[in-house]
Amino acid sequence: MRQASTRPAIAITTGEPAGIGPEIAIRAAWAMRAQVNCVLLGDAAFLALTASLIDPTIQLAALSVQALRNGGLPQFGPARIAVIDVPLGAHVVPGVLDPANGRAVLATLDLAVEGARAGWFDAMVTAPLQKSTINDAGVAFSGHTEYLAEQTATAQVVMMLAGDTADDALEPMPLRVALATTHLPLKDVSAAITRAGLGRVIDIIHTDLKTKFGIAAPRILVTGLNPHAGENGYLGREEIDTITPALDDARARGIDARGPYPADTLFQPKYLAHADCVLAMYHDQGLPVLKFATFGRGVNITLGLPLIRTSVDHGTALDLAAAGLGRADCGSMEQAIRTALHMVSAQRASQR
């Protein structure tokens, strides 16, 4: 285990090799090397070649998984970046998916989880991957969030996206949006929202805002499900029968959870200035607002895990990868690393 005074070690999985993940991971790790001991997880030879094409001054130092397991993570200074070698199964053609590489991509996630739990890494940051490549490799895979929950035996996790608003039409402020449900067809959302389930989501948000973000008394604003938050039952009863009782329960547990508010009017500075997180009922209720306000600077965070995990707010961008290096923006990856660093510091403080 490293001493708390050293640069935090953050594992960065490099994602789908045919996408922009390897490039943005290398660029962001190099840019952040003075503050963070970034450790890339991926094919060492492929990453070394990519780094040399990005900038010949970037220095990588390869380690085997076995060396990591035997001796832990060496203390490299900021002059070079460690790479834990997870070999690919096939040659990479930028922009072209190959199922032969699907299991190697998954192996980087497994290694990041192993390392976080063993104390080699203080947190993990994930570059975008292509779900279809892993499924085509013969492994059922629905996404990072669900897979990490399964690998850590976590009964329930919560997806939250966060970023600093910087649009000229908005007051710059931290914006965090968590989801009561994630990747569900809209027709299934209402049945998936239960009083007990919503209570568990609120508990997870409250706990992680305190322990991983250092917010002493989190304030959570909760949307309704229906237009106008159901308008007293005329547009649906979910607010009356499920959401309001769940909020009453949360407040009885000492949690500052307020609502339900109409989603179309909640996302205004006058409300958000008094909130640490907004809990939306479904994916496309909360995330379009956040991505409009923060795209390119947004971060995906998985709450409820026994480790810290952040990610970018975008996909593999195969078209950009196919067009060649230098076109991808690594801003979201840099912000994901900064967010993980902040969460590590807050968690250390809460443990003290």
Secondary structure, DSSP 8 states (H G I E B T S, - for coil): ---TTS--EEEEE---TTTTHHHHHHHHHHHTTTT-EEEEEE-HHHHHHHHHHH-TT--EEEEEHHHHHHH------TTSEEEEE---SS--BTTB--GGGHHHHHHHHHHHHHHHHHTS-SEEEE----HHHHHHTT-----HHHHHHHHTT-S--EEEEEEE---TTS---EEEEEESS-S--HHHHHHH--HHHHHHHHHHHHHHHHHTT--SS-EEEEE-SSGGGGTTTTT-SHIIIIIHHHHHHHHHTT-EEEEEE-HHHH-SHHHHTT-SEEEESSHHHHHHHHHHHHTTT-EEEEESSSS-EEEESS---HHHHHH-TT-S--HHHHHHHHHHHHHHHHHHHHH-
